[in-house]
Amino acid sequence: MISDTARVELEGDKIRVITVFPIMTSTDFGKNSLRDQRVRDQQRVAAPAGAVVVDTPEYVKGKILEAVRSEVQEQFMDARS
């Protein structure tokens, strides 16, 4: 993984690299895509209840801050029901 290489190369400069593994984050990112509106509408299919966890940006931000404070190399989002 590129972050592993960066971690090794930047270690001597006292720069830490954290790899963050978000799952799905609720954002408006897709609103500005160049795709055709029809394609975007087709992709908005509701998943069965409990099938997909979508994190808020605030939750992801909190997990990143947690990683910075605890100095871990990798931060995964917790599995939540």
ChimeraX commands (.cxc) that place a marker at each C-alpha (Angstrom):
marker #1 position 0.00,0.00,0.00 radius 0.5
marker #1 position 1.30,3.47,-0.83 radius 0.5
marker #1 position 0.76,4.65,2.75 radius 0.5
marker #1 position 3.14,1.93,4.00 radius 0.5
marker #1 position 5.84,3.24,1.66 radius 0.5
marker #1 position 5.18,6.84,2.69 radius 0.5
marker #1 position 5.31,5.84,6.35 radius 0.5
marker #1 position 8.78,4.34,5.92 radius 0.5
marker #1 position 10.13,7.16,3.74 radius 0.5
marker #1 position 8.85,9.96,6.01 radius 0.5
marker #1 position 9.73,8.38,9.35 radius 0.5
marker #1 position 13.14,10.09,9.42 radius 0.5
marker #1 position 11.44,13.48,9.02 radius 0.5
marker #1 position 9.18,12.75,12.00 radius 0.5
marker #1 position 6.09,12.75,9.77 radius 0.5
marker #1 position 3.48,10.16,10.69 radius 0.5
marker #1 position 1.21,8.61,8.09 radius 0.5
marker #1 position -2.20,7.25,9.08 radius 0.5
marker #1 position -4.27,5.14,6.70 radius 0.5
marker #1 position -8.01,5.70,7.18 radius 0.5
marker #1 position -10.50,3.08,6.00 radius 0.5
marker #1 position -13.96,4.66,5.89 radius 0.5
marker #1 position -16.84,2.57,4.59 radius 0.5
marker #1 position -19.61,4.82,3.31 radius 0.5
marker #1 position -19.83,8.45,4.36 radius 0.5
marker #1 position -22.95,10.53,3.85 radius 0.5
marker #1 position -21.84,13.49,1.71 radius 0.5
marker #1 position -23.04,15.51,-1.26 radius 0.5
marker #1 position -19.96,14.48,-3.27 radius 0.5
marker #1 position -22.01,12.90,-6.06 radius 0.5
marker #1 position -24.10,16.02,-6.66 radius 0.5
marker #1 position -21.21,17.59,-8.57 radius 0.5
marker #1 position -20.29,14.56,-10.63 radius 0.5
marker #1 position -20.23,14.80,-14.41 radius 0.5
marker #1 position -22.43,11.74,-14.81 radius 0.5
marker #1 position -25.81,11.93,-16.45 radius 0.5
marker #1 position -28.63,12.62,-13.96 radius 0.5
marker #1 position -30.46,9.48,-15.15 radius 0.5
marker #1 position -27.48,7.30,-14.17 radius 0.5
marker #1 position -27.29,8.93,-10.73 radius 0.5
marker #1 position -31.00,8.35,-10.15 radius 0.5
marker #1 position -30.63,4.67,-11.03 radius 0.5
marker #1 position -27.85,4.30,-8.48 radius 0.5
marker #1 position -30.03,5.54,-5.62 radius 0.5
marker #1 position -31.53,2.19,-4.76 radius 0.5
marker #1 position -32.48,1.76,-1.10 radius 0.5
marker #1 position -30.72,-1.06,0.71 radius 0.5
marker #1 position -32.64,-3.37,3.06 radius 0.5
marker #1 position -32.77,-2.14,6.66 radius 0.5
marker #1 position -29.55,-2.92,8.49 radius 0.5
marker #1 position -27.68,-3.93,5.32 radius 0.5
marker #1 position -25.53,-0.83,4.93 radius 0.5
marker #1 position -24.03,1.48,7.53 radius 0.5
marker #1 position -23.54,5.03,6.31 radius 0.5
marker #1 position -21.37,7.14,8.58 radius 0.5
marker #1 position -21.85,10.86,9.06 radius 0.5
marker #1 position -18.92,13.14,8.21 radius 0.5
marker #1 position -18.78,14.05,11.91 radius 0.5
marker #1 position -18.34,10.39,12.89 radius 0.5
marker #1 position -15.52,9.91,10.36 radius 0.5
marker #1 position -13.87,13.13,11.57 radius 0.5
marker #1 position -14.02,11.83,15.14 radius 0.5
marker #1 position -12.40,8.54,14.15 radius 0.5
marker #1 position -9.60,10.38,12.34 radius 0.5
marker #1 position -8.97,12.55,15.41 radius 0.5
marker #1 position -8.97,9.40,17.54 radius 0.5
marker #1 position -6.30,7.92,15.24 radius 0.5
marker #1 position -4.16,11.06,15.45 radius 0.5
marker #1 position -4.35,11.13,19.24 radius 0.5
marker #1 position -3.65,7.42,19.71 radius 0.5
marker #1 position -0.90,7.42,17.04 radius 0.5
marker #1 position -2.15,4.26,15.29 radius 0.5
marker #1 position -0.98,3.47,11.77 radius 0.5
marker #1 position -4.41,2.40,10.51 radius 0.5
marker #1 position -7.91,3.54,11.46 radius 0.5
marker #1 position -10.95,1.49,10.53 radius 0.5
marker #1 position -14.51,2.60,11.15 radius 0.5
marker #1 position -16.06,0.48,13.91 radius 0.5
marker #1 position -18.71,-2.01,12.87 radius 0.5
marker #1 position -21.98,-0.68,14.22 radius 0.5
marker #1 position -25.50,-1.95,14.02 radius 0.5
marker link #1:1,2 radius 0.2
marker link #1:2,3 radius 0.2
marker link #1:3,4 radius 0.2
marker link #1:4,5 radius 0.2
marker link #1:5,6 radius 0.2
marker link #1:6,7 radius 0.2
marker link #1:7,8 radius 0.2
marker link #1:8,9 radius 0.2
marker link #1:9,10 radius 0.2
marker link #1:10,11 radius 0.2
marker link #1:11,12 radius 0.2
marker link #1:12,13 radius 0.2
marker link #1:13,14 radius 0.2
marker link #1:14,15 radius 0.2
marker link #1:15,16 radius 0.2
marker link #1:16,17 radius 0.2
marker link #1:17,18 radius 0.2
marker link #1:18,19 radius 0.2
marker link #1:19,20 radius 0.2
marker link #1:20,21 radius 0.2
marker link #1:21,22 radius 0.2
marker link #1:22,23 radius 0.2
marker link #1:23,24 radius 0.2
marker link #1:24,25 radius 0.2
marker link #1:25,26 radius 0.2
marker link #1:26,27 radius 0.2
marker link #1:27,28 radius 0.2
marker link #1:28,29 radius 0.2
marker link #1:29,30 radius 0.2
marker link #1:30,31 radius 0.2
marker link #1:31,32 radius 0.2
marker link #1:32,33 radius 0.2
marker link #1:33,34 radius 0.2
marker link #1:34,35 radius 0.2
marker link #1:35,36 radius 0.2
marker link #1:36,37 radius 0.2
marker link #1:37,38 radius 0.2
marker link #1:38,39 radius 0.2
marker link #1:39,40 radius 0.2
marker link #1:40,41 radius 0.2
marker link #1:41,42 radius 0.2
marker link #1:42,43 radius 0.2
marker link #1:43,44 radius 0.2
marker link #1:44,45 radius 0.2
marker link #1:45,46 radius 0.2
marker link #1:46,47 radius 0.2
marker link #1:47,48 radius 0.2
marker link #1:48,49 radius 0.2
marker link #1:49,50 radius 0.2
marker link #1:50,51 radius 0.2
marker link #1:51,52 radius 0.2
marker link #1:52,53 radius 0.2
marker link #1:53,54 radius 0.2
marker link #1:54,55 radius 0.2
marker link #1:55,56 radius 0.2
marker link #1:56,57 radius 0.2
marker link #1:57,58 radius 0.2
marker link #1:58,59 radius 0.2
marker link #1:59,60 radius 0.2
marker link #1:60,61 radius 0.2
marker link #1:61,62 radius 0.2
marker link #1:62,63 radius 0.2
marker link #1:63,64 radius 0.2
marker link #1:64,65 radius 0.2
marker link #1:65,66 radius 0.2
marker link #1:66,67 radius 0.2
marker link #1:67,68 radius 0.2
marker link #1:68,69 radius 0.2
marker link #1:69,70 radius 0.2
marker link #1:70,71 radius 0.2
marker link #1:71,72 radius 0.2
marker link #1:72,73 radius 0.2
marker link #1:73,74 radius 0.2
marker link #1:74,75 radius 0.2
marker link #1:75,76 radius 0.2
marker link #1:76,77 radius 0.2
marker link #1:77,78 radius 0.2
marker link #1:78,79 radius 0.2
marker link #1:79,80 radius 0.2
marker link #1:80,81 radius 0.2
view
